Amino acid sequence: MNVRYVLSGYVEEAMSQAVYDKLEDGMFAGRIPACIGVVAFGNTLRECEQELRSTLEDWILVGLKLKHPLPIVADIDLNREPIYEPVVAL
């Protein structure tokens, strides 16, 4: 059975759109164009990527909490109201 978690999928798809630049001082800057304000810096590309992922995760949680509209990424829409399924006792 293949289980897909919406938030994990959203983070992975958004991270696949990340853009990285090497700065003049040797550091790296990363951003996700679809997610306005999600920017991170690091001494290495890997460090920058990890910081960008952490920033994105925080950005999503704050956006959900404050009910900010979040961009649709790879057909994943976090703005829809959740659908609750009944719990069936076994």
C-alpha positions in Angstrom: 0.0 0.0 0.0 1.5 3.3 -1.1 0.7 6.0 1.5 1.1 9.7 0.5 1.2 12.4 3.2 0.0 15.7 1.9 2.4 17.9 3.8 5.4 15.8 3.0 4.4 15.8 -0.6 4.0 19.5 -0.6 7.4 20.1 1.0 9.1 17.7 -1.5 7.5 19.3 -4.5 8.2 22.8 -3.3 11.9 21.9 -2.6 12.2 20.5 -6.1 11.5 24.0 -7.4 14.2 25.6 -5.2 16.7 27.9 -6.8 20.3 28.2 -5.4 22.9 30.9 -6.0 26.5 31.0 -4.9 27.3 34.4 -3.4 30.5 36.4 -3.8 31.6 35.5 -0.3 31.3 31.8 -1.1 28.1 31.3 0.8 24.9 29.9 -0.8 21.5 31.5 -1.0 18.3 29.4 -1.7 14.7 30.4 -2.4 11.5 28.9 -3.6 9.9 31.3 -6.2 6.3 30.0 -5.6 6.6 30.5 -1.9 7.1 34.2 -1.4 9.5 35.0 1.5 11.0 31.5 1.7 14.7 32.3 1.6 17.7 30.7 3.4 21.5 30.9 3.5 24.3 28.5 4.3 28.0 28.0 4.2 27.6 25.0 1.9 24.9 24.0 -0.6 23.8 21.2 1.6 23.5 23.5 4.7 21.6 26.0 2.6 19.2 23.2 1.4 18.6 22.0 5.0 17.9 25.6 6.2 15.6 26.2 3.2 13.6 23.1 4.0 13.3 24.1 7.7 12.2 27.6 6.6 9.6 26.2 4.2 8.2 23.9 6.9 7.8 26.8 9.3 6.4 29.0 6.6 3.7 26.4 5.8 2.8 25.9 9.4 2.4 29.6 10.1 0.4 30.0 6.9 -2.0 27.3 7.9 -2.3 28.6 11.4 -3.0 32.2 10.2 -5.1 31.0 7.3 -2.9 32.7 4.7 -3.5 31.5 1.2 -0.7 29.1 0.2 0.4 28.5 -3.4 -0.7 25.3 -5.1 2.4 23.2 -5.7 2.2 20.3 -8.1 -1.6 20.1 -7.8 -1.4 20.0 -4.0 -3.7 22.5 -2.5 -3.3 23.1 1.2 -6.0 25.8 1.2 -8.9 23.3 0.9 -10.9 22.4 4.0 -10.0 18.9 5.2 -12.4 16.1 4.7 -12.9 14.0 7.8 -13.7 10.4 7.4 -15.6 8.5 10.1 -13.6 6.3 12.4 -14.8 2.7 12.2 -14.3 0.5 15.3 -12.8 -2.9 14.4 
